[in-house]
Amino acid sequence: GEARIDLADLVRAVLNVDGVTYARVFVNDGATADANGIASHSLCVAVIGGDDQLVAEAIRPHIVPGIGMHGNTQASVVKDGYCRTIAFLRPVPIRLGLVLDVKIRADRMGCPTPSTAVMEQALADLLMGNMRLANGDDLDQTLILSAMARLYPNVTVVSCLVQDLPNEATIPLPYTMPFDHIASFVPA
């Protein structure tokens, strides 16, 4: 019988929808639209995966009437005879590759580093998992350096470029990401 409108509860509810792999809430408590285009006194729930209707149904109990919603996807939810249209953001994935120049040395026990393919896959997995950027987050060299240091302390990144895979362009970091887009890393 108690309303649960905490942001952590909202994120958990969305993440519990079958197929959802990413959920993040952005809030604009200000009196004007923010830099991301979210209107005043509104919020934006960014979601990857899951069925639109099921995502909207998970969001609905956590958003009180009068709070605006921002997004490029909408679904209507009927509850107790009242229809409410729920808007949320489906960020557009931008496929990115990394071109790293690294210095490799044996670890403290004298063991060599894994193969390049193993390192590429591990880095892609980490950047799509625990160290995933949020939608709209820019990719910078600090993230790449910390990810590689976390995975392989015996590998030093000498230089790093990002490759925008849709058009094959290789550019220096930082890579600026629009709010409605999200980085999607692929190995190799």
N, C-alpha and C positions, 0 to 999 in steps of 0.2 A: 504493500500500500504506500510505499515511499517512492517518490519520483527520483530517478537516478539520472541527473543531467551533467555529471562531471565529464570532462573531456576524455579522461582515461577510460571511463565506462563506454563512451561513444566509440572510441578506437577499438576496445575489446569486442564490442558488439559487432562491428564491421569485420574485424579480423576473424570472427567466428563464422562468418558466412562462407559456405563451401566454395572453394576456388579462389578466395581473396588471398593475395600474397603481399599486399602493401596497403596500408591505410595511415593517413596523416591528417590532422586537423589544423587549419590555419584560422585564426580569429582576428577580426578587426573591430576593436572596441571603440575606435576613434569616431570623430564626427564627420570625417570625409573619407572618400575611397582611398585605399592604401596603394603602395607601389605595385602590388600584384593585381590590381583591378578589383579587389574585393570591396564591395560597397560598405558604407559605415554601418556599424552595429550588425554585422553579418559574419558568417563563417563559411569556410570551404572545407569539405571533406574530400580529400584526394584518395582515389581507390584504384587499384589494379586487380583485375580478376573478379570472379563472381558474377552472378546474374543481376542485371540492373534492378529488377523488381525486388529481389531478395535483399540487395544492398539498401535500397530505399526503405524497405520495411525494417531493417536493422537500425537505420538512422532515425526514423520517425519518432520513436519514444524518447529520444534524447535531445530533441530540438523543441524548445517551448514556442508556442505561437508568438508571432511578432518579431522573431529573429529571422533576418534575411539569410538566404542561402545562395552560394555562388557555385557555378559549375557549367559544364558543357553537356551534361546528361541529366535527363529528368524522368521521373516515374511517379505516378499518382498512387497514394496509399489511402484506403478507406478504413477508418477506425471509428466505431460507435456511430456510424451514419454520417461522419464528416470526412470529406475528401481533402487531402492536402498533397500538393505537388512538391516533391522533394528533389532539389537540384544537388548534384555532386559532380566533382571533376574526375574525368578519366584522362590522366596525363598521357601525352603522346610520347611513346618511347623513341629515343634517338639512339641508334646503334653506334657505339663508339668502340674503337680499338685503341690500343696503346702501342707506341713504338718506343721501347726502352733500350738504352745503351747501359749495360751493367758491368760491374767488375765483380768477378766471382772468385771466392777463395774457399778453401776447406773450412769446415766448422771447427769448433774448439776440440772436438774429439778426433779430428783428422778426416772426417767423412766428406765426400764431395757433395755438391748440391744436386738436387734431382735434375732430371732432363728439362730442357726448355719447355716442352709440351706440358709436363707436370706443373711447372712453375706458372705457365700461362693460365692453365685451368684453375689452379689454386687462387691466383690473383683475381680472375674473373668471378669465381665463386664468392670470394670475400667481398668484392665490390658490389655484388648483387645480393649479399646477405647481411652480415653484421655491420659492414661499413657502407651500406648503400646510401647514396645521396638521396635527399628528398627531391620532389619535383621542384624545379626552379633553382636548385643549388648548383652553383658553378663548380666545375672540376678544376682543381688546382694541383700544383706539384706537391704540396704538403700532404694531401691525401694519398697520393701515389707513394711518396717516400715512407709515410707511416705504415701503409699497407704492406709494402715489401719488407720493411724492417720487422713487422709483426710476424710475417710468414717465414722470412729467411734472413736472420741476422747476419749471415755471412755473405749476403749479396748487397752491394752498394750500387744505387742508381746514379749513374753519371749524368744522363740526360733523359728527358722524357718529352715526347710529343703525343698528341692525340690525333687519331684518324677518324674523321667523320665518314663512316662507312657508306652511307647512301651515295655520297658523291666522291668518295675515295680521297678527299683532300686531307693532307697532313699539316697540322697547324700547331704552333707553340701554345703552351698553357699560359694563362687560364682560359678555359673554354666556358663561355657564357651561355647559360641555359635559360630560356624563357620559363616563366612560372608554370605554364600549362604543358611543359615537356619534362621528361625525366631521362636521365642517362641509363642506357642499357649496354653493359659491357659484354663483349664476346671474346673468347680466347683467340690467340694467334693474330 
